[in-house]
């Protein structure tokens, strides 16, 4: 079911956080795909010793690797950044 112009709530929520959190935005701009962004978040978590939190999910609790995400739509969003 579509949500605010996105495929679903999960995709919208991830896009919302990437587009509106300065740190996430800058990390996303360094990535050529959403898959790369997710891996970058995991790498940053390991570097910092973080095993929870923003490295694995949005502050609203949607996992960066949620099975419901439309990664093609998120790839397009990253391209537009």
C-alpha positions as CSV (number, residue, x, y, z in Angstrom):
1,X,0.0,0.0,0.0
2,X,1.4,3.4,-1.0
3,X,2.4,5.8,1.7
4,X,3.0,9.6,1.1
5,X,4.0,8.9,-2.5
6,X,6.4,6.1,-1.6
7,X,5.8,2.3,-2.1
8,X,5.1,1.8,1.6
9,X,5.6,3.2,5.1
10,X,9.0,1.5,5.5
11,X,10.5,2.9,2.3
12,X,9.0,6.4,3.1
13,X,10.5,6.3,6.6
14,X,13.9,5.4,5.5
15,X,13.8,8.0,2.8
16,X,12.5,10.6,5.3
17,X,15.4,10.0,7.7
18,X,18.1,10.0,4.9
19,X,16.7,13.2,3.5
20,X,16.2,15.0,6.8
21,X,19.1,14.0,9.0
22,X,22.3,15.8,8.1
23,X,24.6,13.0,9.1
24,X,22.6,10.3,7.2
25,X,22.2,12.6,4.2
26,X,26.0,13.1,3.9
27,X,26.7,9.4,4.3
28,X,24.0,8.6,1.6
29,X,25.6,11.1,-0.8
30,X,28.8,9.1,-0.6
31,X,27.0,5.9,-1.7
32,X,26.2,4.8,-5.3
33,X,23.4,2.5,-4.2
34,X,21.1,1.9,-1.2
35,X,22.9,-1.5,-0.6
36,X,26.2,0.5,-0.3
37,X,24.5,2.8,2.2
38,X,23.4,-0.1,4.4
39,X,26.9,-1.6,4.3
40,X,28.4,1.8,5.1
41,X,26.1,2.1,8.2
42,X,27.2,-1.3,9.4
43,X,30.9,-0.5,8.8
44,X,30.5,2.8,10.8
45,X,28.9,0.9,13.6
46,X,31.8,-1.6,13.8
47,X,34.3,1.2,13.7
48,X,32.6,2.9,16.6
49,X,31.7,-0.2,18.6
50,X,28.0,0.5,18.2
51,X,25.9,-2.7,18.1
52,X,22.5,-1.0,18.1
53,X,20.8,2.3,17.3
54,X,21.1,4.3,14.1
55,X,23.6,1.9,12.5
56,X,20.8,-0.7,12.1
57,X,17.6,1.2,11.9
58,X,15.9,4.6,11.7
59,X,15.1,6.4,14.9
60,X,11.5,5.2,14.3
61,X,12.6,1.6,14.3
62,X,12.5,0.7,10.6
63,X,15.6,-1.6,9.9
64,X,17.8,-0.3,7.1
65,X,17.5,-3.8,5.7
66,X,13.8,-4.3,6.2
67,X,12.4,-6.9,3.8
68,X,9.6,-4.5,2.8
69,X,11.8,-1.8,1.5
70,X,11.6,-0.9,-2.2
71,X,15.4,-0.7,-2.7
72,X,15.0,0.4,-6.4
73,X,13.0,3.4,-5.2
74,X,15.7,4.2,-2.6
75,X,18.4,3.8,-5.2
76,X,16.6,6.4,-7.3
77,X,16.4,8.7,-4.3
78,X,20.1,8.4,-3.7
79,X,20.9,9.2,-7.3
80,X,18.9,12.4,-7.0
81,X,20.9,13.4,-3.9
